[in-house]
Amino acid sequence: MAENRRVVFSKNHLSGSRLGCLELTSGSRKQVAARLSNIIGSFGEVDPLKHKWMPQGFLDKAEAQLGRTKTFLSDGQRKQVLKWWLARRKGIQTPNWDIVSDCTIDGREGLLLVEAKAHRKELKEDDSCSSTNEENLERIARAIRESSDGLNRIFPGWSLSRDEHYQLCNRWAWSWKLATMGIPVILIYAGFLNANEMRNPFKSARDWHDAVLNYAENYVPVKAWEQNLKIGEIQIHGLIRAIDREWKVCKAKKIGR
């Protein structure tokens, strides 16, 4: 007898970027790996035979926390990032990622990290760390300052903050930290196009591309996107990608401004 599984959805699973991520990661392993590889393009590859990702479509909707989820980092690596990010760690979450996948980057095993949006309100102007623990607030501020300083040493113009554009800043901070641990990273800001169930959806690659650059410009150098940033020999790629409902990756005709 086939297993009778009951899947429960909340409202946010069925619209916007959350719906896009669940649709993107639904299907056979070969199908999902091909979609993720297509988004990465020439920067890396997801192998359906050996790589893992989260979420895994509508039947396994869980998002990854790199400090807690066992799938992507070793026990020692998780302890390292938890100590870096949090002073009081028991029961405290680390940032959730819309999609995380193992991938191969320039011959090395690394991680694909995806932050996804589908409409303009998801790029929050008033966005600061919501922790209520003073020790954790200070530890997170220190971690973000450290990452900002580290990124400035390889590409000037960073100003990452705990108190402004927090989600954007913690995405880049975690990418930097993983690279210092020897893990190559592809960080993708993915815009799902024509999510017409939402107000003010992104309509084109140019629309999404310009929205990200305008949102990030005081924190992330405009010209840092699409670059091969290196911590020693370890690469970080920050990419802006627009994705339509047929899983085609659309690029703005001109990168940067």
N, C-alpha and C positions, 0 to 999 in steps of 0.2 A: 504494500500500500504506500502510495506517495506520501511524503511528510506534509502534514497540514500546518503551514506556517501562517501566522497572522502578522501582518505588517501594519503598524500604526503610524499615521502621518500627522504632523502638526501643520498648521496653515502655511508656515514659511517654507515647508518642504515643496510646496506646489506652485511656487512663483519665484521670479527673479533669479538671482545668482545661485541660490541654493538648489532650485530646480535644475538649472543648467549643469551644476556639478554632479548631481545625481544622475541626470540623463547621460552626461559625458562618460561616467564611470560604470554605466549599465551595459550589459552585453557579454559576449565571450571575452576571455583573456586576450585573444588575438585582436579583437575589435578595439578593446579599450587601449591596449598598448599601442596600436596603430594611431589612434586619435591623439594620445599623449605625445607620441613621437612626432606627429605632424605639427603639433603646437610648438614643440621644442625646435623643430627644423634642423638645421645643420649643427646646432650646438650640442646635441646629444641624442640618446636613443633609449627607449623603454623596451625591454625584452620580455615578451609574454611568457617565456619559459622559466625565467629566473627572478624577475622583479616583482615586487609587491606594491600595492597602492591602497590608499584610503581616501574617501569612502570607496565602497565597492557596490555602487549603484543603490537602487531602492531597497534591496534586501539586506544591506548592511550599511547603514547610513552614518555610522560613527566617523567623526573627524579625528584626525591625529593631533596629539599634543606631544611635541618632540621631547619634552621633559618627563613625560609619563608613559606614553605609548611604547610598548616593547618592540614593535615591528621594525623600526628603522635604525635605532641606535642601540649599542651594547649597554649593558648595565653600567659599566664604568663611564661611558659617554653621557648617559642620562644623569648620573650623579654629578658629573662635571658641569653640565649646563644648568642643573637645578641649583647647585651651589653658586654659580655665576649670577643667576637671575633672582633667586629668592633667599632671604635670610631665615624666614619662618616657612618651612617647606611642607609640613604635615597637612595633608588635605587640601593644599592650595594648587590650583590649576596653573599651567603655563599656557601661552597663547594657542588657540585652536587654529588649524590651517584648513582652508577650504578643500584643497587636495594636496596630498603628499605622495610621492612615488620614488622608489629607487630608480636610478637611471645610470647610464654610462656617459661620462663626459670626458672627451679627449683621452679615452682609454682607461680612465679611472672610474671606480664605482663612487657615485655621488647621490645627491638628492635633488629632485624637482619639487619646488615649493610653489603653490599657486594661491594667490589672493584674487578672488573673483568678485566682479560687480556687474550689475545689469541696469542700474539707473542712477541718476545723479545724487540722490539722497544718501546712497551708500558711501559716497566720498564725504565723510563727515568733517565739517569745518571745526566744530566744537568737540574735540576728541582728546581726552586725557586718560591716564591710567586710573582705573576704578578701584584699585586696591584700597582697603581701609586700614591696613596694617602699616604703621609708620616705618618699621624696620624694612619691610618689603618695598615700600615706596622708595626708600633711600637706596636699597640694593639695586632696584630696577633702574633708578636714575643713574647710578654709578655704572651699571652695565651698558646703558645706552651711551653715556659719555665716552666710555672706553671704546665702544664700537665706532662712534663718530670720529674720535681721535685716530683710531686705526685706519679707517677708510680715508681720512684726510691725508694720511701719510702716503697713500698710493694714488689718490686722485683728489685734488683740493676742491673744496666747496661744500662739504657736508655740514649739516647742522641738525643732527638728530635730537629729538626731545622726548622726554617722558610726559610733558604737560601739553603739548600741541601735536596734532596729527599723529597721535600715539600709535595707532595701528600701522600706518605706513612706516613709522620709525622703528617699531619693534620687528617688522618684517626684515628690514635691512640689517638691524642689529643681530638678529638670529642668523642671518645668512653669513655675516662677517664672523660670528663666533664659530659656526660650523667649519668655515674655511680655516680658521686658526687651529682647528682640531684635525686638519688634514682631510676634510670632507668637501669635495667640490659641490657647488650649488648653482642651480638655475632657478632664479626667482622670477616668476611670471606674474605680472599684473594682467589678468585676463578679463576682457569686457565681453559679456554675452550681448549680442546685438538683437534689436527688435523684440525685446521682452515686453510685448505690448500689453500684458496683464498688469504692468507697473506704470506709474506716472513718470514721465520724462525718461523713457528708456534711451539707451545709446543707439543711434541709427546707422552709424558708419564707422569704419576704422579711423578716419580722421577725427570724427566726433569723440571717440574714446581716447585716442592718442593725445589729443589736445587737452582733454579733461584731466588726464593723469599728469601731464607735464605742468599744467597750470596749478593743480592741486599740490604737487610735490616740489615746486621750484624753489621754495625757501628752505628746503630740508635736504633734498637730493639734487646734486648738480644735473642740469638738463643733459649734458653730454656724457654723464655716467651710464645712462641707459644704452643698451646695445653694445656696451664695451666688454672687453675681456679684462676684468679686474683681477689682479693676482696677489694673493698672500703667499709669498714665496713662489712655489710651483703650483699652488692650488687656486683654481679659478672660481670666480663669482660672475655670473651673467645676470644682469637685470633686464628683463625683456617686457615690452608692452605688446600685447597681442589681442586682437579682436576676433571673436569666434561667432560664426553665424549658426543658424539652427540646423544646418546640414553638416556641421563640423568642419567647414572650410575656415582656414585661418586667413584673415584679411589684414593686410598691412597698409598703413598710411603711405602715400606716395613719397613723402619726404620725412625722414627721421630727424627729430630735433627741431630747433627753430633758429 
